[in-house]
């Protein structure tokens, strides 16, 4: 996908280079495991905690086992589209009946 979930330029095309998203995954892991559950008294404390995490992560990290395939995404998008079309049709029918 291109763009972020909050930007209008987001498209439903699959990213031809998913490895480009690995840094986003890594920062998500840092956010969930290091930053969010902690309150740091100083930038030095945050820095040392992040560096310790990176060292530990680099020793224990394993490849992600992707289970959500491109076909799964296409199916999900198709179902969402059908649902939105049905909702629009129902709204139009109600407006016509009124």
Helices and strands as residue ranges (DSSP letters): G 18-21, H 22-30, I 31-35, H 43-60, H 70-97
